[in-house]
Amino acid sequence: MAQQPPRLVSVAGSITEIVYALGKQSLLVGADSTSTYPEAAQRLPRVGYMRQLSAEGVLSLRPTFLLATSEAGPPAVIRQLRDAGLSVLIVPVEYTWDDVRRKIEAVGRAAHAPSDADALWQRVASARAEVERHIVVQASRSPRAVFVLGHGGSPSVAGRGTAGDAIIRLLGAHNPLHDRYEGYRMLSAEGLAGLAVDAVITTRETLQAMGGEEQWWQRPQWQGMAQRGRRPVLWYEDALALLGFGPRLPEVLQRGAQMLGTWRT
């Protein structure tokens, strides 16, 4: 008797993106709200936000496999899903290149396509090597960059242990807030005072929530820099591409390094 294909629910936009990259989207029966790429993924049945899942919502799709990162939760819901007999594979998140590899391998296992997953990782690894060849890290001359996140319109700035901080490091830049605190804190003029920031990195969704680029520079947090004649470079990308640590990471880093001046030809 032929084995039935798995019915996958993906709880992480980057994992959903990988399913599509492997051509296994026919196995997807649902995804979380961060699954925005490719566009076709937005038409999948939704199971809610990755950190606020409900067991009933997931199980209603009759999946056989849940693919998620360690950011998914609440933990009690994950336990409920396992107790209900659902196979659950959790990929740890550390905001490194290993995140990308682990996600690709996990999808390969769940979709019964390990060789396709290996081929995809080899392509990503090759692109990574090319990016790292061009991004030159010079500690004494690295641009100073901060990462701002605020899809709801109340922006926070990234300290250590965040995806934003990790992106700054991968770009060959320095986050002056790395040693000050962990996680995200509300963005304030006082918190930015004296940082001499060369670049501000954010998501397209944050910029839109704050009224666009012109309105961005009118906010009091940046007024001090503008008055000193020091307006930083503003670089933004789609949130999933920038923070998801998925297969598009190499191309995103190339664009960012070119904007920040850390790309060497």
CORZI-V233336 format. One record per backbone hydrogen bond with DSSP energy under -1.0 kcal/mol. CO is the residue of the C=O (numbers start at 0). NH is the residue of the N-H. If there is no record, write none. Layout:
co={CO CO}
nh={NH NH}
This chain:
co={6 6 7 7 8 9 10 11 12 13 14 15 16 17 18 19 23 24 26 29 30 31 33 37 38 39 40 44 47 48 49 53 54 55 57 58 63 64 65 66 67 68 72 73 74 75 76 77 78 79 80 81 86 88 90 95 96 97 98 99 100 101 102 103 104 105 106 107 108 112 113 114 115 116 117 118 119 120 121 122 123 124 125 126 127 128 129 130 133 137 137 142 143 143 145 146 148 149 154 155 156 159 161 162 163 164 165 166 167 168 173 174 176 176 180 182 184 187 191 197 198 199 200 201 202 203 204 205 206 207 211 212 215 218 221 222 223 224 225 232 234 236 237 238 239 245 247 248 249 250 251 252 253 254 255 256 256 256 261}
nh={63 64 28 29 66 31 68 15 16 17 18 19 20 21 23 22 26 27 7 9 46 34 35 40 41 42 43 30 32 51 72 57 58 59 60 61 86 8 88 10 90 71 52 77 78 79 80 81 82 83 85 84 65 67 69 98 100 101 102 103 104 105 106 107 108 109 110 112 111 116 117 118 119 120 121 122 123 124 125 126 127 128 129 130 131 132 133 134 263 140 141 173 197 198 200 157 155 152 186 148 184 182 165 166 167 168 169 170 172 171 144 177 179 180 159 158 156 191 194 232 145 234 147 236 206 207 208 209 211 210 215 216 218 221 225 226 227 229 228 199 201 203 241 242 243 248 251 252 253 254 255 256 257 258 259 260 261 262 135}
